[in-house]
Amino acid sequence: MDNLDWRNLGFGYMKTDYNVRCYYRNGKWGRLELHSDEYVPMHMAATCLHYGQEAFEGQKAFMGKDGKVRVFRVEENARRMQSSADYLQMQPVPVELFVEAVKTVVDANRRFVPPYGTGATLYIRPLLIGSGAKVGVSPADEYLFIVFVTPVGPYYKEGFRPIRVMIDRDHDRAAPHGTGHVKAGGNYGASLISEEVAHKRGYPGILYLDSAEKKYIDECGTSNFFAIRDGKYITPHSHSILPSITNMSLRTIAEQELGLGIEQRKVEAAELPTFEEVGCCGTAAVISPIKSIYDPQSDHTYVYCDGDEAGPVCTRLFHRLQGIQFGESEDSYGWMTEV
Ligand SMILES: *Cc1c(COP(=O)(O)O)cnc(C)c1O
């Protein structure tokens, strides 16, 4: 693709050449099909349309410095989609099928993998939906697994910039024993209102507290929360947060390479004033360093950065993980899979 302005791509949908699909019917998974149509024929009584049988994943393929295309920790996404499927009573996609689907769709759309050095990547979106017709509330008998891709621009166009975040005390993203720990589309439906409130007030990010007591930090709307204090990487442990693969990888780097202690535990909102650096992490941005957190209850803003400079630990973690992803530094943990 010579005519694409890779550096100025946003985070949006663009049509590519192919998507892959696989149906679960009559008790078994069928063959992986390559499609160029962007539309999905669907029964109007499909359970995904009525009863929320939908889960998705988000991952990326990177063009390495050496010209090879690689995907990051694809088996982890496969396993996470299985746990989402289990909770939503959907048919889990076998790990091998998931990995094959991802490799196939990336390979088929190779010309959309952004060139090395532009900072852009190929975003991969697997989804699993209940496609069988039901009217009574029960799981579908038929499922459709789709993987599509779309090139996305560099998250940080002018470098790694800290963001302002607001605590939302008026809405919950997920119930204490609900679906917060799985990547269900319904969690996002429930979070759109908070996004709207925060954006109207000028905050690009939202921080959720635990729904039961509003005492502990859960996570940001689409990414996990972590903090640095006294040589420790601290991240909340909670049933209602999504186990981020980026967070898991940052913990490994923090412990093995930066010599930080790892604390994965309940984190009280009352600890916010004590942190040296805070950030949120996920596939889209790797790390979004947090500049400040506004708490509407106390009308107080906790400030973590002077100006637009991210803290030293966030910066090191960010560059090391991106270095592995773009094949610039050694993949010591075997996280990358070549396509
Ligand atoms: C997907 C997601 C994340 C980030 O997970 P990664 O595997 O790091 O991309 C964090 N929080 C929520 C709510 C998510 O849906």
The ligand as an SDF file (V2000), in Angstrom:
LIG
                    3D

 15 15  0  0  0  0  0  0  0  0999 V2000
   -8.8750   -5.2690   26.6430 C   0  0  0  0  0  0  0  0  0  0  0  0
   -8.9490   -4.5520   27.9450 C   0  0  0  0  0  0  0  0  0  0  0  0
   -7.7880   -4.1820   28.6640 C   0  0  0  0  0  0  0  0  0  0  0  0
   -6.3870   -4.3470   28.1090 C   0  0  0  0  0  0  0  0  0  0  0  0
   -5.9930   -5.6510   27.8770 O   0  0  0  0  0  0  0  0  0  0  0  0
   -4.7260   -5.9440   26.9490 P   0  0  0  0  0  0  0  0  0  0  0  0
   -4.6800   -7.4200   26.8650 O   0  0  0  0  0  0  0  0  0  0  0  0
   -3.5390   -5.3850   27.6250 O   0  0  0  0  0  0  0  0  0  0  0  0
   -5.0000   -5.2610   25.6570 O   0  0  0  0  0  0  0  0  0  0  0  0
   -7.9550   -3.6120   29.9040 C   0  0  0  0  0  0  0  0  0  0  0  0
   -9.1810   -3.3590   30.4160 N   0  0  0  0  0  0  0  0  0  0  0  0
  -10.3090   -3.6690   29.7480 C   0  0  0  0  0  0  0  0  0  0  0  0
  -11.6160   -3.3690   30.3700 C   0  0  0  0  0  0  0  0  0  0  0  0
  -10.2250   -4.2840   28.4990 C   0  0  0  0  0  0  0  0  0  0  0  0
  -11.3510   -4.5950   27.8530 O   0  0  0  0  0  0  0  0  0  0  0  0
  1  2  1  0
  2  3  1  0
  2 14  2  0
  3  4  1  0
  3 10  2  0
  4  5  1  0
  5  6  1  0
  6  7  2  0
  6  8  1  0
  6  9  1  0
 10 11  1  0
 11 12  2  0
 12 13  1  0
 12 14  1  0
 14 15  1  0
M  END
$$$$
